[in-house]
Amino acid sequence: MRHPMATIEPGAPRRAHDPPPGPDRSAPGEGSREGDHGDQEIRPRVEEVLRRYVAERCEEAEGVDDVFRAELAAAVSTFALRGGKRMRASFLWWGWRAAGGAPHDEDAATALRIAAALELLQTCALIHDDVMDDSALRRGHPALHVDFAHRHRRDGMLGNPERYGTSVATLAGDLALAWADDLFAEALPDGPARRRAQGPWRAMRTEMVAGQFLDLHTQATGRPSAATALRVAYLKSALYTVERPLHLGAVLKGADDELVGALRFAGHNAGLAFQLRDDLLGVFGDPRRTGKPAGDDVRQGKTTYLVALALARAEALGDEEARAVLRESLGDPTLTPERLARFRDVLTRLGVRAAVEERIERLGEIAVRRLYRVCDDPVVARRLTAMVRAAAGTDGEAFPAPGTEAR
């Protein structure tokens, strides 16, 4: 199913519980108290499933080798359980709820286990992403490859510490992916639900790799464009952060094609808004909130939509000073805070920051209005609305600002 990148959905009559113009300030989940009680516990319920599963896998690892268990398996377990608001897991749960699931249904356990598998897939993505970006921090702690390089130096091991750290972190990401696939396969019962869920899961893993590859390829070729940057954002983050989790949750409960399509449309727009917010935070973010140094995306030369739009505007305006600042800053690992401030000033002066903020707002509202038209349960509609706006950084506190845990 192919969605337009940022097409505003044509107007349609509002249903009785469609959102009013402007932000919906309703408390997420208010209304159906019976269902709300179980839904409020989604994060700890997913984390309990995840905790039990990684403990089982670590116990199995001990039977393979003591060092493997103590070093690699333990590192993956710690990473998976450390921090994060379980956003992908929550979108899967609420996609399942949108298709008619209730917190105490017999198949709720299956949804929770698939949600935990998503968190292990996220663990793989984050570990590998930090290696490729050479990021020093993740969630306020040393990135895994940095931590293992430190252990190498501390213990006086032979060889190059950085190469060791990179190699071990690569294996850790592989192990997290294997655990994710195993949990997904074990969670699904035989029958229609298994057949329905396998397609989105398989597609999501491939899309993640494709997006990461295109990101690296675009940086290497040095030919950024706004259209390419949006394509990378869609494949690398929007799909597996929002759209596919909603898709998976809905098909697990047997949703029809119309509902699945509507949820994917909403998830597509919300996921793009999430990634564009992450791009803004990569340049303008506060390290105390994002958990990583400010300006890392600039130092790494990431050709995000924000950057591609700035380059295009500077070119169109013939602004040689802006072009020089942008070109000299991008990909410079020695970029100082003062030069980063100049880079930020250029983005603001060109109107690029405001333009991206406006697009984020528009994408979020497109997603919200579609959700309110397809969710028969107003509790589900309100909760998904709060999640979308929080993910886009436009309203709510359901999740931390994008960038604190996402790729």
Secondary structure, 3 states (H helix, E strand, C coil): CCCCCCCCCCCCCCCCCCCCCCCCCCCCCCCCHHHHHHHHCHHHHHHHHHHHHHHHHHHHHHHHCHHHHHHHHHHHHHHHHCCCCCHHHHHHHHHHHHCCCCCCCCCHHHHHHHHHHHHHHHHHHHHHHHHHHCCCEECCEECHHHHHHHHHHHCCCCCCHHHHHHHHHHHHHHHHHHHHHHHHHHHCCCCHHHHHHHHHHHHHHHHHHHHHHHHHHHHHHCCCCHHHHHHHHHHHHHHHHHHHHHHHHHHHCCCCHHHHHHHHHHHHHHHHHHHHHHHHHHHHCCHHHHCCCCCHHHHCCCCCHHHHHHHHHHHHHCCHHHHHHHHHHCCCCCCCHHHHHHHHHHHHHCCHHHHHHHHHHHHHHHHHHHHHHHCCCHHHHHHHHHHHHHHCCCCCCCCCCCCCCCC
